[in-house]
Amino acid sequence: MTEQLVKEDNRMRVREVAKALGISVDTVYNSAKELFPELFRIGITTYLNEEQVTAVKMNLRKNSEVAVQPKTNLEKALLIRQAMQFQNELISDLQKENEALKAENVILKPKSEYHDRLVDAGHTTNFRDTAKEIGVPEHQFIESLIRKGYIYRNTHGDLKPYHNRMDYFTVKDWENNGKAGTQTRITVAGKRHFLTLFGRAVADRPLLL
């Protein structure tokens, strides 16, 4: 009676599946147990239905145990289902990646705009205004430049750039009420350089005009 029921619902034993596929019983047993561990009980014969047999075949094919092409409509349906699942997972991952990039852009855009507003001004500035634009105290800015070997104070206390740092500075003459002298100013290239040097910790601050 049991054998008749098994034949009527198209179930197969592991040995029968192995024989039909032309591979060892152990190979089918291990694959089926990996996929359907709840079916295997000590002392009880294990039967696989058509869908389970198809899943075992596909699993073995994936692992190069069975070199056959899908033949049944059920196999084709399972392949289509797997492809659609993979496609949905891929779309979901791409959407998450896109959202992450949007969030990163929201964070980076103010920094980029800050940098562009600072270096695209196209004019030189003195130490005080440059320090304000970068967002550090003027005294700290000047002392850091002295320590790092960009500028020095001459005998009159004036700030002068070292010769090998002239790419970042320009020295301009000035005259006022009969008095004359020179003033060191910071170029656009200098502001760009010092923004990188000092601005990492203050890039989120608004630009002071």
Secondary structure, DSSP 8 states (H G I E B T S, - for coil): -HHHHHHHTT-EEHHHHHHHHTS-HHHHHHHHHHH-GGG--TTS--EE-HHHHHHHHHHHHHTTS------SHHHHHHHHHHHHHHHHHHHHHHHHHHHHHHHHHHHHHHHHHHHHHHHTT-S-B-HHHHHHHHTS-HHHHHHHHHHTTSEEE-TTS-EEE-GGGGGGEEEEEEEETTEEEEEEEE-HHHHHHHHHHHGGGTTTS----
